[in-house]
Amino acid sequence: MTRHLSSLEFMDTFSTKLDKALQNLSLAQYPPDAVRTMRKFSSTEVAALLGVTEAYVRQVSLRGQGPEPETTGSGKRLYTLEHILELRMHLAEKGRRKWINPRRVDGEDCQIIAVTNFKGGSSKTSTTIHLGHWLALRGYRVLAVDMDPQASLTSLHGALPGFDYREGDTLYSAIRFDDPLPTQRIVHKTHIVGFDVICAGLELTEFETAVALEMRKTGGTGFLLRVSQALGQIADDYDIILLDCAPSLNFLTLSSLTAATGVLIPVPAHMLDVDSTGKFLELAASYMQILDEAGAGARWDFAKFLITKFEANDHPQANMQALMRQVFGDDLLLNAVAKSTAVADALTWKQSLYEVQRSRFSAPKTYDRAIESINAANAEIEGLIASAWGREP
């Protein structure tokens, strides 16, 4: 029997067609001459981000002591993210709040947080992008590193000027063994002040082959330091670096876990996801044992599980949450991220919830519930970072 379908022809045909279709879709959303901008924020939102009252924000504006916001015809004040940062620094000079300028000081190391799990669909990228944008809104200097060759986090930023993964503009260029680039050369500024990215692409898969060849030559575990060394070149420029890991426990993920100072493991409260996470932990433990014996073990400030895509009214999920609370104890974050069509819609538009105006949603209350859930989880993670720096609550 002769099979008529060529595997090469099938894969090549549809990879080309799909790539072209997605490029056209991306260009329709973000043409080459488009300038992507962050939305503006109301004085209510600004007050919440700064931890002051709305009346105080209004008084600062009326006194002419801070940035001059845009005023609409109805008298509503709108602030850009640059305005918010300027206002934050102005208030920090007045000394009204101890950590109103939250950026790290001498003696506080850059926090490198790996977001990882080898179960696909656990919301690693959504967790990374919403945490990164939240931290930037809070005034931190944030770098998000896309560690996944599928490049979902990269795709969420639309058409970045000058970026083409086919031309070696990804993390691999900085961690390859032969002639690596300075890490600063692959950092991209985004439309969100205080939030930069290092992109991913298919060439990241080459790291696996390169490590295998290097280990054959040297027999050591030096490859584990490639990510740490690359990030060390730029760590002084940031307060927090987020690593969006691939859904696999490969050499790149192991290098990320070695570089990390903290770990987040997103897990939906479903039996298959929790079961898969257990296998991930078992496999990771076996690798970590080998690394410990080789003197290359990782040490973290914290490692926490985060329930994602949670539906509180779903009885099986509630039972699974209770089981996870029993097993993980304090290592499971108190706040779960709710499943929401608002998040799905925003990601379809290649945006986080923080980028989208509430008025764009047909059901604003759905947005309210989603943003409340994400804010609570992000605030809890921010508290872990502050604790790692030794700051008082």
C-alpha positions as CSV (number, residue, x, y, z in Angstrom):
1,M,0.0,0.0,0.0
2,T,1.4,3.4,-1.0
3,R,0.5,6.3,1.1
4,H,-0.1,9.4,-1.0
5,L,0.4,12.2,1.5
6,S,3.9,13.6,1.9
7,S,4.7,14.7,5.4
8,L,7.2,17.3,4.2
9,E,4.7,18.8,1.7
10,F,1.9,18.9,4.2
11,M,4.0,20.6,6.9
12,D,5.7,23.0,4.5
13,T,2.5,24.0,2.7
14,F,0.5,24.8,5.8
15,S,3.3,26.4,7.8
16,T,3.8,28.8,4.9
17,K,0.1,29.5,4.5
18,L,-0.6,30.0,8.2
19,D,2.5,32.2,8.6
20,K,1.4,34.4,5.8
21,A,-2.2,34.6,7.1
22,L,-1.1,35.6,10.6
23,Q,1.3,38.2,9.2
24,N,-1.5,39.7,7.2
25,L,-3.7,39.7,10.4
26,S,-0.9,41.3,12.4
27,L,-0.3,44.0,9.8
28,A,-4.0,44.8,9.7
29,Q,-4.0,45.4,13.5
30,Y,-0.6,47.1,13.5
31,P,0.6,48.3,10.1
32,P,4.4,49.1,9.8
33,D,3.7,52.8,10.1
34,A,1.4,52.5,13.1
35,V,2.6,53.8,16.5
36,R,1.2,51.7,19.3
37,T,0.4,53.7,22.4
38,M,-0.8,53.0,25.9
39,R,-4.3,54.1,26.9
40,K,-4.8,57.1,29.2
41,F,-6.0,56.8,32.8
42,S,-8.6,58.6,34.8
43,S,-7.8,60.4,38.0
44,T,-9.6,57.6,39.9
45,E,-7.3,55.0,38.3
46,V,-4.2,57.2,39.0
47,A,-5.2,57.5,42.7
48,A,-5.5,53.7,43.0
49,L,-2.1,53.1,41.4
50,L,-0.4,55.6,43.6
51,G,-2.3,54.7,46.8
52,V,-3.6,58.2,47.5
53,T,-7.0,59.7,47.3
54,E,-8.5,61.1,44.1
55,A,-9.0,64.4,45.8
56,Y,-5.2,64.6,46.5
57,V,-4.4,63.9,42.8
58,R,-6.8,66.6,41.8
59,Q,-5.3,69.1,44.3
60,V,-1.8,68.4,43.0
61,S,-3.0,69.1,39.5
62,L,-4.8,72.3,40.5
63,R,-1.7,73.6,42.3
64,G,0.4,73.0,39.2
65,Q,2.8,70.9,41.2
66,G,2.8,67.8,39.0
67,P,2.3,66.9,35.4
68,E,-0.5,68.7,33.5
69,P,-3.1,66.1,32.5
70,E,-5.4,66.3,29.5
71,T,-8.8,67.7,30.3
72,T,-11.8,66.5,28.3
73,G,-14.8,68.7,27.4
74,S,-16.7,67.3,30.4
75,G,-13.8,68.3,32.7
76,K,-12.5,64.8,33.2
77,R,-8.7,64.6,33.7
78,L,-6.8,62.0,31.8
79,Y,-3.2,61.0,32.5
80,T,-0.6,59.1,30.4
81,L,1.6,56.5,32.0
82,E,4.4,59.0,31.7
83,H,2.3,61.5,33.7
84,I,1.7,58.8,36.4
85,L,5.4,58.1,36.6
86,E,6.3,61.8,36.9
87,L,3.6,62.2,39.5
88,R,4.9,59.2,41.4
89,M,8.4,60.7,41.5
90,H,7.0,64.1,42.6
91,L,5.2,62.5,45.5
92,A,8.3,60.4,46.4
93,E,10.3,63.7,46.7
94,K,7.7,64.9,49.2
95,G,8.2,61.7,51.2
96,R,4.5,61.1,51.7
97,R,4.6,57.3,51.2
98,K,7.7,55.2,51.9
99,W,7.5,53.0,48.8
100,I,5.6,55.3,46.5
101,N,8.7,55.0,44.3
102,P,9.0,51.3,44.5
103,R,12.2,50.9,42.5
104,R,14.9,48.9,44.3
105,V,17.7,50.6,46.2
106,D,21.3,49.6,47.0
107,G,21.4,46.2,48.6
108,E,18.3,45.0,46.8
109,D,19.0,42.5,43.9
110,C,17.1,42.4,40.7
111,Q,14.3,39.9,41.1
112,I,14.2,37.3,38.2
113,I,11.0,35.4,38.3
114,A,10.4,32.3,36.1
115,V,6.8,31.6,35.1
116,T,6.8,27.9,34.3
117,N,4.9,24.7,34.0
118,F,5.1,22.1,31.2
119,K,1.3,21.8,30.8
120,G,0.3,23.9,27.8
121,G,-2.7,26.2,28.4
122,S,-1.9,26.9,32.0
123,S,-1.9,30.7,31.3
124,K,1.9,31.2,31.7
125,T,2.0,33.9,29.0
126,S,-1.2,35.6,30.3
127,T,0.2,35.5,33.8
128,T,3.5,37.0,32.7
129,I,2.1,39.8,30.6
130,H,-0.5,40.9,33.2
131,L,2.1,40.8,36.0
132,G,4.6,42.7,33.9
133,H,2.2,45.4,32.9
134,W,0.9,45.7,36.5
135,L,4.4,46.1,37.8
136,A,5.2,48.8,35.2
137,L,2.0,50.7,36.1
138,R,3.2,50.5,39.7
139,G,6.4,52.2,38.8
140,Y,8.9,49.3,38.6
141,R,11.4,48.9,35.7
142,V,10.4,45.6,34.2
143,L,11.9,43.3,31.5
144,A,9.9,40.4,30.1
145,V,11.9,37.7,28.4
146,D,10.1,35.3,26.0
147,M,11.7,31.9,26.5
148,D,9.3,30.0,24.3
149,P,10.1,29.3,20.6
150,Q,6.3,29.6,20.0
151,A,6.7,33.3,20.9
152,S,3.3,34.0,22.3
153,L,4.5,36.9,24.5
154,T,6.4,38.3,21.6
155,S,3.3,38.2,19.4
156,L,1.3,40.1,22.0
157,H,3.4,43.1,21.3
158,G,2.4,43.4,17.7
159,A,4.9,44.5,15.2
160,L,8.0,45.6,17.1
161,P,10.2,48.0,15.1
162,G,13.2,46.2,13.7
163,F,12.4,42.8,15.1
164,D,12.5,39.7,12.9
165,Y,13.0,36.4,14.7
166,R,14.5,35.0,11.4
167,E,17.4,37.4,11.7
168,G,18.8,36.4,15.1
169,D,17.1,39.1,17.2
170,T,16.1,36.7,20.0
171,L,17.5,35.6,23.4
172,Y,19.4,32.9,21.6
173,S,21.7,35.5,20.2
174,A,22.9,36.4,23.7
175,I,23.1,32.8,25.1
176,R,24.7,31.0,22.2
177,F,28.2,29.5,22.8
178,D,29.8,31.0,19.7
179,D,30.1,34.8,19.4
180,P,27.1,35.8,21.6
181,L,25.7,39.3,21.3
182,P,25.7,41.8,24.2
183,T,22.2,41.4,25.8
184,Q,21.5,45.1,25.6
185,R,21.4,44.8,21.8
186,I,18.3,42.5,21.8
187,V,16.2,44.5,24.3
188,H,13.2,46.2,22.8
189,K,11.4,49.1,24.2
190,T,7.6,48.9,24.1
191,H,4.8,51.4,24.1
192,I,4.5,51.0,27.9
193,V,7.0,53.1,29.7
194,G,9.1,51.0,32.1
195,F,8.2,47.7,30.3
196,D,10.8,46.2,27.9
197,V,10.9,42.8,26.1
198,I,13.4,40.3,24.8
199,C,11.7,38.4,22.0
200,A,11.6,34.8,21.1
201,G,11.6,32.9,17.8
202,L,12.1,29.5,16.4
203,E,15.9,29.8,16.7
204,L,15.6,29.3,20.4
205,T,15.3,25.6,19.7
206,E,18.9,25.7,18.6
207,F,19.9,26.0,22.2
208,E,19.0,22.4,22.9
209,T,21.3,21.1,20.2
210,A,24.1,23.5,21.1
211,V,23.9,22.4,24.8
212,A,24.1,18.7,23.8
213,L,27.2,19.4,21.7
214,E,28.8,21.5,24.4
215,M,28.2,18.8,27.0
216,R,29.8,16.3,24.7
217,K,32.9,18.5,24.6
218,T,33.1,19.6,28.2
219,G,30.9,17.2,30.1
220,G,30.0,20.0,32.5
221,T,27.0,22.0,33.5
222,G,28.2,25.4,32.4
223,F,25.3,25.7,30.0
224,L,23.1,26.3,33.0
225,L,24.7,29.7,33.5
226,R,24.1,31.0,30.0
227,V,20.7,32.7,30.8
228,S,22.0,34.0,34.2
229,Q,25.1,35.5,32.6
230,A,23.2,37.1,29.8
231,L,20.7,38.7,32.2
232,G,23.5,39.7,34.5
233,Q,24.7,42.2,31.8
234,I,21.4,44.2,32.1
235,A,20.2,43.5,35.6
236,D,21.2,46.9,36.9
237,D,18.7,48.5,34.4
238,Y,15.7,46.7,35.9
239,D,14.0,46.0,39.2
240,I,12.2,42.8,38.0
241,I,12.8,40.4,35.1
242,L,10.1,38.0,34.1
243,L,10.9,34.8,32.2
244,D,8.0,33.3,30.2
245,C,9.2,29.7,30.0
246,A,8.2,27.2,27.3
247,P,5.8,24.3,28.2
248,S,8.6,21.8,28.6
249,L,11.4,21.0,31.0
250,N,14.3,21.5,28.5
251,F,17.8,22.9,28.8
252,L,16.5,26.4,28.3
253,T,13.9,26.0,31.1
254,L,16.5,24.5,33.4
255,S,18.8,27.5,32.7
256,S,15.9,29.8,33.5
257,L,15.2,28.1,36.8
258,T,18.9,28.4,37.6
259,A,18.9,32.1,36.8
260,A,15.7,32.7,38.8
261,T,15.4,34.2,42.2
262,G,11.7,33.3,42.4
263,V,9.3,30.9,40.6
264,L,5.6,31.1,39.7
265,I,3.8,27.9,38.6
266,P,0.3,28.7,37.1
267,V,-2.1,25.8,37.4
268,P,-5.8,25.6,36.4
269,A,-7.9,23.8,39.0
270,H,-8.6,20.8,36.8
271,M,-7.6,17.2,37.4
272,L,-5.5,16.8,34.2
273,D,-3.7,20.1,34.8
274,V,-2.9,19.3,38.5
275,D,-1.9,15.8,37.5
276,S,0.4,17.1,34.8
277,T,1.9,19.6,37.3
278,G,2.7,16.7,39.6
279,K,4.6,15.0,36.9
280,F,6.4,18.3,36.1
281,L,7.5,18.6,39.7
282,E,8.6,15.0,39.8
283,L,10.7,15.4,36.7
284,A,12.0,18.8,37.8
285,A,13.0,17.2,41.2
286,S,15.0,14.5,39.5
287,Y,16.9,17.1,37.4
288,M,17.5,19.3,40.4
289,Q,19.0,16.4,42.3
290,I,21.5,15.9,39.5
291,L,22.3,19.6,39.5
292,D,22.7,19.7,43.3
293,E,25.1,16.8,43.1
294,A,27.1,18.7,40.5
295,G,27.2,21.8,42.7
296,A,24.9,23.8,40.4
297,G,21.6,23.7,42.3
298,A,19.2,26.6,42.2
299,R,18.2,28.6,45.3
300,W,15.1,30.9,45.2
301,D,13.6,33.6,47.4
302,F,10.2,32.1,46.8
303,A,8.3,29.5,44.7
304,K,4.5,29.7,44.6
305,F,1.6,28.0,42.8
306,L,-1.1,30.2,41.2
307,I,-4.6,28.9,40.3
308,T,-5.6,30.3,36.9
309,K,-8.8,30.1,34.8
310,F,-10.7,29.6,38.0
311,E,-14.6,29.3,38.1
312,A,-15.7,29.6,41.7
313,N,-19.2,28.3,40.9
314,D,-17.8,25.1,39.3
315,H,-18.1,22.4,42.0
316,P,-15.2,20.2,40.7
317,Q,-12.9,23.2,40.5
318,A,-13.8,24.2,44.0
319,N,-13.0,20.7,45.2
320,M,-9.7,20.8,43.3
321,Q,-8.9,24.2,44.8
322,A,-9.5,22.7,48.3
323,L,-7.2,19.8,47.5
324,M,-4.5,22.1,46.2
325,R,-4.8,24.2,49.3
326,Q,-4.4,21.1,51.5
327,V,-1.3,19.9,49.5
328,F,0.5,23.2,48.8
329,G,-0.5,25.1,51.9
330,D,1.1,28.5,52.1
331,D,2.9,27.9,48.8
332,L,-0.4,28.3,47.0
333,L,-1.2,32.0,46.5
334,L,-4.4,33.1,48.3
335,N,-5.8,34.8,45.2
336,A,-6.8,32.8,42.2
337,V,-7.1,34.3,38.7
338,A,-10.7,34.0,37.5
339,K,-11.5,32.6,34.0
340,S,-12.9,35.5,32.0
341,T,-14.0,36.2,28.4
342,A,-12.6,39.7,29.0
343,V,-9.1,38.3,29.2
344,A,-9.6,36.2,26.2
345,D,-10.9,39.2,24.2
346,A,-8.0,41.4,25.2
347,L,-5.4,38.8,24.3
348,T,-7.2,38.4,20.9
349,W,-6.6,42.1,20.4
350,K,-3.0,41.5,21.4
351,Q,-3.4,43.5,24.6
352,S,-3.5,42.9,28.3
353,L,-6.5,44.0,30.3
354,Y,-4.5,47.0,31.5
355,E,-4.2,48.3,27.9
356,V,-7.9,48.1,27.0
357,Q,-10.4,50.8,27.9
358,R,-13.3,49.4,30.0
359,S,-15.8,51.0,27.6
360,R,-14.6,48.7,24.8
361,F,-16.2,45.6,26.4
362,S,-19.8,44.9,25.7
363,A,-20.2,43.7,29.3
364,P,-18.1,46.1,31.5
365,K,-18.9,44.2,34.7
366,T,-17.1,41.2,33.2
367,Y,-14.1,43.4,32.8
368,D,-14.5,44.6,36.4
369,R,-14.5,41.1,37.8
370,A,-11.5,40.1,35.7
371,I,-9.4,43.1,36.5
372,E,-10.2,42.8,40.2
373,S,-9.1,39.1,40.2
374,I,-5.9,39.9,38.3
375,N,-5.1,42.9,40.5
376,A,-5.4,40.8,43.6
377,A,-3.1,38.1,42.4
378,N,-0.5,40.6,41.1
379,A,-0.6,42.6,44.4
380,E,0.1,39.4,46.3
381,I,3.1,38.6,44.0
382,E,4.3,42.2,44.4
383,G,4.2,41.6,48.2
384,L,6.5,38.5,47.7
385,I,9.0,40.7,45.8
386,A,9.0,43.3,48.5
387,S,9.5,40.6,51.2
388,A,12.4,39.2,49.2
389,W,14.0,42.7,49.3
390,G,13.4,42.8,53.1
391,R,10.9,45.6,53.0
392,E,8.3,45.9,55.7
393,P,4.7,45.4,54.7
